[in-house]
Amino acid sequence: MFSKFKITEFFCMADNFCKEFVLQQGKYMIEDKRARHRTKNTETYGENENGH
């Protein structure tokens, strides 16, 4: 059985890996020139749900 310390250490290592991965991934991503900006919808979820 694993101790709480080992489990916490594992998740900290995974978190550090993910943070570094995102930084490195950003360096190698290519920009999509075709992407268009979406317009924001002025209605919120609550307004739709309540019928207002």
Rosetta silent file (secondary structure, phi, psi, omega in degrees, C-alpha in Angstrom):
SEQUENCE: MFSKFKITEFFCMADNFCKEFVLQQGKYMIEDKRARHRTKNTETYGENENGH
SCORE:     score description
SCORE:     0.000 S_00000001
   1 L     0.000  145.057 -177.742    0.000    0.000    0.000 S_00000001
   2 L   -89.041  143.316  176.722    1.212    3.496   -0.792 S_00000001
   3 L   -79.733  160.950  178.997    1.696    6.108    1.880 S_00000001
   4 H   -60.264  -34.201  179.294   -0.043    9.485    1.637 S_00000001
   5 H   -63.708  -43.948 -179.280    3.359   11.084    1.124 S_00000001
   6 H   -65.370  -40.044  178.909    4.115    8.932   -1.941 S_00000001
   7 H   -65.306  -44.472  178.443    0.706    9.645   -3.478 S_00000001
   8 H   -62.888  -41.487  178.424    1.137   13.382   -2.877 S_00000001
   9 H   -62.401  -41.561  178.472    4.648   13.239   -4.324 S_00000001
  10 H   -60.845  -47.391 -179.203    3.344   11.449   -7.419 S_00000001
  11 H   -66.554  -33.950  175.961    0.636   14.076   -8.034 S_00000001
  12 H   -65.975  -40.575  177.684    3.146   16.898   -7.526 S_00000001
  13 H   -64.587  -42.587  179.032    5.449   15.304  -10.109 S_00000001
  14 H   -63.860  -40.736  179.105    2.542   14.908  -12.541 S_00000001
  15 H   -64.553  -43.804  178.017    1.519   18.539  -11.993 S_00000001
  16 H   -62.580  -40.849  177.453    5.069   19.765  -12.606 S_00000001
  17 H   -60.670  -46.962 -178.076    5.267   17.674  -15.762 S_00000001
  18 H   -62.208  -41.289  179.123    1.983   19.097  -17.074 S_00000001
  19 H   -62.257  -44.929  179.729    3.071   22.683  -16.396 S_00000001
  20 H   -68.376  -38.208  179.182    6.362   22.169  -18.231 S_00000001
  21 H   -60.384  -44.580 -179.868    4.634   20.305  -21.063 S_00000001
  22 H   -62.381  -41.607  178.364    2.236   23.209  -21.676 S_00000001
  23 H   -62.495  -45.160 -179.065    5.151   25.664  -21.777 S_00000001
  24 H   -70.067  -37.472 -179.594    7.093   23.526  -24.249 S_00000001
  25 H   -62.277  -39.882  179.696    4.016   22.773  -26.341 S_00000001
  26 H   -60.116  -29.182  179.957    3.372   26.488  -26.799 S_00000001
  27 H   -70.608  -27.018 -172.472    6.790   26.873  -28.406 S_00000001
  28 H  -109.894    0.717  179.735    6.013   24.356  -31.140 S_00000001
  29 L   -76.591  143.249  174.916    2.353   25.090  -31.895 S_00000001
  30 L  -100.309  148.646 -176.759    1.526   26.638  -35.233 S_00000001
  31 L   -83.810  137.105  177.418   -1.040   29.383  -35.460 S_00000001
  32 L   -88.149  107.593 -177.126   -4.294   28.721  -37.285 S_00000001
  33 L   -73.171  -19.280 -177.819   -4.708   31.685  -39.619 S_00000001
  34 L   -85.394  -11.811 -175.939   -8.244   30.602  -40.553 S_00000001
  35 L   -64.237  135.273  178.732   -9.622   30.779  -37.002 S_00000001
  36 L  -111.942  148.459  177.633  -12.318   33.379  -36.556 S_00000001
  37 L   -77.552  135.918  178.136  -13.313   35.046  -33.331 S_00000001
  38 L   -86.146  145.174  175.754  -16.717   34.096  -32.061 S_00000001
  39 L   -80.650  146.654 -179.546  -19.107   36.795  -30.972 S_00000001
  40 L   -80.004  137.870  175.963  -20.180   36.650  -27.364 S_00000001
  41 L   -80.733  131.483 -176.584  -23.753   35.714  -26.624 S_00000001
  42 L   -79.121  -19.066  178.664  -25.367   38.357  -24.403 S_00000001
  43 L   -83.314  142.876  176.879  -27.725   35.880  -22.733 S_00000001
  44 L  -100.001  169.055 -178.772  -26.482   33.929  -19.759 S_00000001
  45 H   -59.451  -43.181 -178.959  -27.398   30.387  -18.830 S_00000001
  46 H   -61.209  -38.396  179.734  -29.692   31.583  -16.034 S_00000001
  47 H   -66.846  -39.471  178.857  -31.659   33.821  -18.387 S_00000001
  48 H   -67.735  -41.091 -176.686  -32.224   30.955  -20.828 S_00000001
  49 H   -65.844  -38.834 -176.900  -33.207   28.538  -18.097 S_00000001
  50 H   -89.017   -2.940  178.610  -35.784   30.896  -16.552 S_00000001
  51 L    79.211   16.003  177.865  -37.218   31.983  -19.871 S_00000001
  52 L   -92.676    0.000    0.000  -36.179   35.654  -19.527 S_00000001
